[in-house]
Amino acid sequence: MFGPPASTPKPVPEKRKNTTQGDGRPATRRKTLEAKDNSAPEAISAVELSPDVEEDDEEADVRAVRRQNRAFEDGLRVGGRDGARGTHFQATPPVLRGAFDFGFYIRGLSVMHFTSIPRRSTLSMAANMVNMTDFSRKNTLLPVTTEPVYTGLTDILSNLCQFGRHLYNDETVSVLRAAATFVEDFADGSEPDQDTTIRLMQWIDRKLGKFRGLVVSDGHDAAVHVKREFCIQDSLLSEFLFDLQQAKIAELTAMINARRSPGSQSSSREKHGSTGETRQTKNAGGIPASVQRTLPKQGSQELCLKFLSKVGCRGKDGPGKCFSKLRVHFRPSSLSQEAKELIVQRWGGLAAEFTDLWQQGIPV
């Protein structure tokens, strides 16, 4: 009654037959990935992922994980020997992913992400190491925290062009070179200030973002024409520079109005001469440039000629201190003839303790 049941042979599972898409059976995940591997867009669009997970899909899952975490050089050909030689920036996975996507401007990538990193800086970055195998979207692109200077921007674009030769086709590289050439020619004998350089960087990011948008919407042949827009006549660049000049003019106008306002301290000094420094300037006047060039110095401060005169200079903070922060009291080893004559003309000659300077020849 409780004996074991009679043994029965196990049924032999039938081998699954190969089916085609024409049989009406949905494709498995494995076939979907094989279609992607074969780079056949029509095959990718023709098959659909089956909702039923079958046993042989485990192998496809393993392949998908390996493909996602494959070495970067296998996919983009920039991690090999030539790519390593041409990379001078911090090539983190988010930056490389953004470069592969050409995600400038609207997708967060900036030319500033290609800033040169000196070798000595890599030692200080050891504590903040980045996982160089994580190309997933969770490893996000960090925003740029440094502001460019003109010479730095030219180096950045040079890095981008050199890196692009290993990643993009010749037409795309020509767009990058057009941007680099324009920035080099923009200086025209004098380097732009930092505010102008920041506008140039933002303008280039937008132009490269426009290039990507045209590639998606109108094709690569239409997008290549963006390189013609890297010129001084570009309307967007003119707008950026005009806004910058307007901001500077408004700032200078506000400073002038503040100095001329009735309640300002500078206006009060100009009208009433309320401070000792103003009275000194009113009485003594400015030192001629021809005399000022001959004055002895202590560090960056010039000798106070009134201190050597019969009138003397008491200063505002006690002996040895001049009213002007640009001048200092000390006994020089020599004095120019022009300085002596100016002391006689304005303050009646040298003080008794400095009369020996009159007998000396033309000084330093």
PAVOBA-985653 format. One record per atom (N, C-alpha, C, O): y, x negated, z; residue in one letter. Coordinates in steps of 0.2 Angstrom, whole numbers, plus 5000, padded with zeros to 4 digits. Example, Ala and Ser with C-alpha at 12.3 -4.5 7.8 and 13.67 -1.06 7.14 Angstrom:
PAVOBA-985653
497249345039A497849385039A498449345039A498349295042A498949365035S499549325036S500049365039S500649335040S
end
This chain:
PAVOBA-985653
499449965000M500050005000M500649965000M501149974997M500649905004F501249865004F501049795000F501449755001F500549804996G500449744992G500949734987G501349774985G501049664984P501549654979P501349684973P500749694971P501849704969P501749744963P501449694958P501549634958P501049724953A500749684948A501349654944A501849674942A501149584942S501649544938S501749574931S501249584928S502349574929T502449594922T502849534919T503249504922T502649524913P503049474909P503749494908P503949544907P504249444909K504949454908K505149464901K504849424897K505549504900P505749514892P506149454890P506549434893P505949434884V506349384881V506949404878V506949454873V507549384880P508149404877P508249384870P508049334868P508449434866E508549424859E509149374858E509649384861E509049334853K509649284852K510149324848K510049364843K510749314850R511349354848R511449324840R511549264839R511549374836K511649354829K512349344828K512849374831K512549294823N513249284821N513449344818N513149374813N514049364819T514349424816T515049394813T515349344815T515249434808T515949414805T516449474807T516249524810T517049454806Q517549504808Q517449564804Q517749624806Q517149564798G517049624794G516549674797G516549734795G516149654802D515649694805D515949744810D515649794812D516649734811G516949784816G516949764823G517249794827G516649704824R516549684831R517149634833R517349594829R517449644839P518049604840P517849534841P517349514844P518349494840A518249414840A518249394848A518649424852A517849344849T517849324856T518449274857T518749254852T518549254863R519049204865R518949134862R519449104859R518349124861R518149054858R518349054851R518649004848R518249114847K518449114840K519149114839K519449084834K519549144844T520249144844T520549074844T520949054841T520249034849L520448964850L520248924844L520648874842L519648934841E519448894835E519948904830E520048864826E520148964829A520648984824A521248944825A521648924820A521548944831K522148904833K522048834831K522448794829K521448804833D521348734832D521348714824D521548664822D521148764820N521048754813N521748764810N521848754804N522248774814S522948784812S523048834806S523348814801S522648884806A522748934801A523048994804A522749034807A523649004802P524049064805P523749134803P523749174807P523449134797E523149194795E522549214799E522449274800E522249164801A521649174805A521849194812A521449234815A522349164815I522549184821I522849254822I522649284826I523149274816S523449344816S522849394815S522949454817S522349374812A521849414810A521349434815A521049484815A521249394820V520749404826V521149424832V521749414833V520849464836E521049484842E520649464848E519949464847E520849454854L520449434859L520049494862L520349544863L519449484863S519049544865S519149554873S519149504876S519149614875P519249624882P518649604886P518649594892P518049604883D517449594887D517349514887D517349484882D517249484893V517149414894V516449404893V516049424897V516249364888E515549354887E515349284889E515749244891E514749264890E514449204893E514749144889E514949094893E514749144883D514949084879D515649074879D515949024877D516049114882D516749104883D516949054888D517449024888D516449034893E516548984898E516748924894E517148884896E516348904889E516448844885E517148844882E517548794882E517348904880A518048904877A518648904882A519148874881A518448924888D518948914894D519048844895D519548814896D518448804895V518548734897V518948694892V519348654893V518748714885R519148684880R519948704880R520348654879R520048764882A520748784883A521148744888A521648724887A520748734894V521048694899V521148624897V521648594898V520648594894R520748524892R521248514886R521648464886R521348564882R521848564877R522548564880R523048534878R522648604886Q523248614889Q523448554893Q524048534893Q522948514895N523148454899N522948394895N522848344898N522948394889R522748334885R523348284885R523948304887R523248224884A523748174884A524248194879A524148214873A524848174881F525448204876F525448164870F525648204865F525248104869E525248074863E524748104858E524848104852E524248144860D523748174856D524148234852D523948244846D524648264855G524948324852G525548304848G525748334843G525948254851L526648244849L526748174846L527248154842L526248124847R526248054844R526848024847R527147984843R527048034853V527647994856V527447954862V527847924865V526847964864G526647924870G526247864869G526047824874G526147844863G525847784861G526247724862G526747724865G526047664858R526347604859R527047604856R527547584859R527147634850D527847644847D528247694851D528847674852D528047744854G528447794858G528647764864G529247774866G528247714867A528447684873A529047634872A529447634876A528947604867R529547554865R530147594864R530747564865R530147654861G530747684859G531047724864G531547764863G530747734870T530947784875T531347744880T531047704884T531947754881H532447724886H532647774891H533147754895H532447834891F532747884896F532147904901F531547884900F532247944905Q531747974910Q531348024907Q531548084907Q530848004903A530448054899A529948094903A529348084903A530248144907T529848184912T529548244907T529848254902T528948274909P528648324905P529148384903P529148404898P529648404908P530048454906P530548434900P530648474896P530748374900V531248344895V530848334889V531048354883V530248314889L529848304883L529648374880L529648384874L529448424884R529348494882R529948524879R529848554873R530548504882G531148534879G531348504872G531548534868G531148434872A531248394865A530848424860A531048434854A530148434862F529748464857F529948534854F529848554849F530248574859D530448634857D531148634854D531348684851D531448574854F532148564852F532648624855F533048654852F532548624862G532848684866G533548664868G533648674874G533948634864F534648614866F535048684868F534948734864F535548674873Y536048724874Y535648784878Y535648794884Y535448834874I535248904877I534648894881I534548934885I534248844879R533548834883R533648784888R533148764891R534248764890G534348714895G534348644894G534548604898G534148624888L534048554886L534748524884L535148564881L534948464886S535648434885S535448364882S534948334884S535948344878V535848274876V535948224882V535748174882V536248254888M536248214894M535648194897M535548154901M535048234895H534448224898H534148154895H533648134897H534448134890F534248074886F534648004889F534647964885F534948014895T535347954897T534847894899T534347904901T535147834897S534747774898S534647764906S535047774910S534047744907I533847734914I533747654915I533247634912I534147614918P534047544919P533347534923P533147574927P533047474921R532447464925R532547454932R532047484936R533047434935R533147424942R533247494945R533047504951R533447544941S533447614944S532747644945S532747684949S532247624941T531647654942T531347634949T530847664951T531547574951L531247554958L531447604963L531147624968L532147624963S532447674968S532147744967S532147784972S531847754961M531647824960M530847824962M530547884961M530547774965A529847774966A529747834971A529147864971A530147844976A530047894981A530047964978A529848014981A530347974972N530448044969N530048044963N530248064957N529348024963M528948024957M528848094955M528748144958M528748094948V528648164945V527948164942V527748114939V527648214942N526948224939N527048224932N527248274929N526748174929M526848164922M526348194917M526348184911M525848234920T525348264917T525448344917T525148374914T525948364921D526048434921D526548464916D527248454917D526348484911F526748514906F526848594906F527048624901F526648624911S526748694912S527448714913S527848674915S527548774912R528248804913R528448804920R529048804921R528048804925K528248794932K528548734933K528948724938K528448674930N528748614930N529448624926N529448604920N529948654929T530548674926T531048614924T530948554927T531448624919L531948574917L532548574922L532848624923L532648514925L533148514930L533848504926L533948474921L534348534929P535048534926P535348464927P535148424931P535748444922V536148384922V536648384928V537048424928V536648324932T537148324937T537648274936T538148274940T537548234931T538048174930T538548194924T538348234920T539148174924E539648184919E539648124915E539648074917E539748134908P539648074904P540348044903P540848074904P540347974902V540847934899V540747924892V540247934889V541247904888Y541247894881Y540647844879Y540247864875Y540747784882T540247734880T539547754882T539047744878T539447794887G538747824889G538547874884G537947874883G539047914882L538847964877L538547934870L538047964867L538847884868T538647844862T537947814863T537547824859T537747794869D537147764870D536647824871D536047814869D536847874874I536347934874I536147964867I535547974866I536647964863L536447994856L536047934852L535647954848L536147874854S535747824851S535047834853S534547824849S534947844860N534247854862N533947914859N533347914857N534347964858L534048024855L533848014848L533248044846L534147984844C534047964837C533347924837C532947934833C533347874841Q532747824841Q532147864844Q531647854841Q532247904849F531647944851F531447994845F530848014844F531948024842G531748074837G531448054831G531048094828G531447984830R531047964824R530347964825R529947964820R530047964831H529347974833H529148044834H528548064834H529648094833L529448164835L529648214829L529248254828L530248204826Y530448244821Y530448224814Y530248164813Y530548264809N530548244802N531148214800N531648214804N531248184795D531848144793D532448184792D532948164794D532348254790E532948294790E533248304796E533848314797E532848324801T533048334808T533348274811T533948274814T533048214810V533348154812V534048144809V534548114812V534148164803S534848154800S535348194803S535948174803S535148254806V535648294810V535848254816V536448254818V535348224820L535548184826L535948124824L536448114828L535848094818R536248034817R536948054815R537448024816R537048114812A537648144810A538148154816A538648134817A537748174822A538148184828A538348114831A538848104834A537848064831A538048004834A538547964830A538947934833A538547974823T539047934819T539747964821T540247934821T539748034821F540448064823F540748044829F541348024830F540348044834V540548014841V540747944841V541347934844V540447904837E540647834837E541347824833E541747784835E541447874828D542047864824D542647904828D543247894826D542447944832F542947984836F543447944840F544047964840F543247894842A543747844847A544347824843A544847834845A544247804837D544747774832D545247734836D545847734836D544947674839G545347624842G545447634849G545547584852G545347694852S545447704859S544947754862S544847804858S544647734867E544147784870E544447844873E544947844876E544147904871P544347964874P544247964882P543747934884P544648004885D544548014893D543948054894D543548074890D543748054901Q543148094903Q543148164901Q542648194899Q543748194902D543748274900D543648284893D543248334891D543848244888T543748244881T543048234880T542648264876T542748184883T542048164882T541548224884T541048234881T541748254890I541348314892I541348374887I540848404885I541948384884R541948434878R541548414872R541248454869R541548344871L541148324865L540448334866L540048364862L540148324873M539448334874M539248404874M538748424871M539748454876Q539548524876Q539548544869Q539148584867Q540048524865W540048544858W539448514854W539148554850W539148454855I538548434852I537948474854I537548494850I537948494861D537348534863D537348604859D536848624857D537948634858R537948694855R537748684848R537448734845R537948634844K537848624837K537048614837K536748644832K536748574841L536048564841L535648634842L535148644839L535948674847G535648734848G535648784842G535248824841G536248774838K536348814832K535848794827K535548834823K535648734827F535248704822F534548734823F534148754819F534348744830R533648774831R533648844829R533148864827R534248884831G534248954829G534148964822G533849014819G534448924818L534448924810L533748914808L533548944803L533448864811V532748844809V532248914810V531848924806V532348944815V531949004817V532149064812V531749094810V532849074811S533049134807S533049124800S532749164796S533249064797D533349054790D532948994787D532948994781D532648964791G532148904789G532548834789G533148834791G532148784789H532348724790H532848694785H533348664786H532748714779D533248694773D533948724775D534448684773D534048784777A534648804779A534948774785A535548764786A534548754790A534748724796A535048654795A535448634799A534748624791V534948554790V535748544788V536048494790V536048604785H536748594784H537148594790H537848584789H536948604796V537348594802V537648524803V538148514806V537248474800K537548404800K538248404797K538648354799K538448444792R539048444789R539648464794R540248454793R539448504799E539848524804E540148474809E540548484813E539748414809F540048364814F540648324811F540548274808F541148364811C541848334809C542348354813C542348404817C542948324812I543548344816I543848414814I544148444818I543648434808Q543948494806Q543548554809Q543648614807Q542948544812D542548604815D542948644819D543348624824D542948714818S543348764822S543148764829S543548764834S542548754831L542348754838L542548694842L542848694847L542548634839L542848574842L543548584843L543848564848L543948604838S544648614838S544848664844S545348654847S544448714845E544548764850E544448724857E544848734862E543948684858F543748654864F544348604866F544648604871F544548564861L545148514862L545748554863L546148524867L545948604860F546548644861F546548674868F547048664871F546048694870D545948724877D546048664882D546448674887D545848604881L545948554885L546648534886L546948514891L546948524880Q547648504880Q548148564883Q548548544887Q547948624882Q548348674885Q548248674893Q548748684897Q547648654895A547548644903A547948594905A548248594911A548048534902K548348474904K549148494904K549448474908K549348524899I550048544898I550248594904I550748584907I549848634906A549948684911A549948644918A550348664922A549548594919E549548554925E550148514926E550448514931E550448484920L551048444921L551648494922L552048474925L551648544919T552148594920T552248614927T552748624930T551648634930A551648654937A551948594941A552248614946A551748534940M551948474944M552748474943M553048454948M553048474937I553748474936I554148524940I554648514943I553848584939N554148644943N554148634950N554648654954N553648614953A553548604960A554048554962A554348554968A554248494959R554748444961R555448474960R555848454964R555548524955R556148544954R556348614959R556948634959R555848634962S555948694966S556448684972S556448624974S556848734974P557348714979P557048704986P557348664989P556548724987G556248714994G555748654994G555548635000G555648614989S555248554989S555548504992S556148494992S555148454995Q555348394999Q555648344994Q556148314996Q555448344988S555748294983S556348314981S556848274980S556448384980S557148404978S557648394984S558248374982S557448404990S557948394996S558148314996S558648304998S557648274995R557848204995R558348184989R558748144990R558248214983E558648194978E559348224979E559848184977E559448274983K560148304984K560448274989K561048264989K560148264995H560448245001H560248175003H560648145008H559848145000G559648075002G559448075010G559748025013G559048115012S558848125019S558448065022S558548055028S558048025018T557647975021T557947905020T558447895015T557747865024G558047795023G557847765017G558247725014G557247785014E557047755007E557547775002E557647734997E557747835002T558247864997T558847834998T559147814993T559147815004R559747785005R559747715003R560247685000R559147685004Q559047615001Q559147614994Q559447564991Q558747654990T558747654983T559447674981T559647644975T559847714984K560547734982K560947674982K561447664978K560947634988N561347584989N561147524985N561547484982N560547504985A560347444982A560147454974A560247404970A559947514972G559747524965G559147494964G558847454968G558847494958G558247464956G558347394954G558847374952G557847354955I557747284953I557647284946I557147314943I558147244942P557947234935P557347204933P557047164937P557047224928A556347204926A556347124925A555847094927A556847094923S556947024922S556846984928S556546934929S557147014934V557146984940V556447004944V556246954947V556247064943Q555647084946Q555047044944Q554547024948Q555047014938R554446974935R554446904939R553946874939R555046884942T555046814945T554946824952T554946764956T554846884955L554846884963L554146864965L553646874962L554146824971P553546804974P553146864977P553446914978P552546854977K552146914980K551646894985K551446834986K551446944989Q550946934994Q550446994993Q550547044994Q549846964990G549347014987G549647054981G549847024976G549747124982S550047164977S550747184978S551047214974S551047164984Q551647184986Q552147124984Q552047064985Q552747144982E553347104980E553747084986E553747124990E554147034985L554547014990L555147064990L555447074985L555447084996C556047124997C556647074997C556747035002C557047074992L557647034991L558147054997L558547004999L558247114999K558647135004K558547105010K558947085014K557947085012F557647055018F557946985018F558146965024F558046955013L558346885012L559146885013L559446825014L559446935012S560146945011S560546945018S560146955023S561146945018K561546945024K561547015027K561547025033K561447065023V561347135026V560647145030V560647175035V560147115027G559547125030G559147185028G559547235027G558547195030C558147255029C557747265035C557247225036C557947315039R557547325045R556947365044R556447355049R556847395039G556147435038G556147495042G556547505046G555647535041K555647595044K555147595050K555047645054K554647545050D554147545055D554247475059D553747455062D554847455060G554947395064G555047335060G554947335054G555147275063P555147205059P554547195055P554047205057P554747165049G554247145045G553947195040G553547185036G554247255041K554047315037K554647335032K555147345035K554447345026C555047365021C554947445021C554447475022C555547475019F555547545017F555047565012F554747615012F555047515007S554547535001S553847505002S553847455005S553447545000K552747525001K552547464996K551947434997K552947464991L552747414986L553047344988L552947294984L553447334993R553847274995R553647255002R553347295006R553747185003V553547155009V554047105012V554347075007V554047095018H554547045021H554146975022H553646975026H554346925019F554146855021F554546805018F555046825014F554546745020R554946685018R554646655012R554046625013R554946655006P554546625001P554646555001P555146525004P554246514997S554346444996S554846424991S555146374991S555046474987S555546464982S555846524979S555446574980S556346524976L556646584973L557046574967L557346524966L556946624962S557246614955S558046614956S558246644960S558346584951Q559046584950Q559246664949Q559846684952Q558946704945E559046774944E559046814951E559546854952E558546794955A558546834961A559046814966A559346854969A559246744966K559846724970K560446764968K560846784972K560646764962E561246794959E561246864961E561746894962E560646904960L560646974962L560746984969L561147034971L560546944974I560646944981I561446934982I561746974986I561746894979V562446884980V562846944977V563346964981V562646964972Q563047024969Q562947084973Q563447124973Q562347104976R562247164979R562347164987R562647204990R562247104990W562247104997W562647045000W562547025006W563047014996G563446954998G563146894999G563446855003G562546874997G562246814998G561646815002G561446865005G561346755003L560746745007L560946745015L561546725017L560546765019A560646755026A560646685028A560346645024A560846665034A560946595036A560246565037A560246505035A559746595039E559146565039E558746555033E558246515032E559046585027F558746575021F559246535016F559046535010F559746505018T560246465014T559946405011T560146385005T559346375014D559046325011D558746335004D558646295000D558546405003L558246424997L558746414991L558546414985L559446424992W559946414987W559946344984W560046334978W559746294988Q559846224986Q559146204981Q559246154978Q558646244982Q558046234978Q558146254971Q558546294969Q557746224966G557846234959G557546294957G557346344962G557446304951I557146364948I556446374951I556046324950I556246424954P555646424957P555046454953P555146454947P554546474956V553946494953V554146564949V553646594946V
end
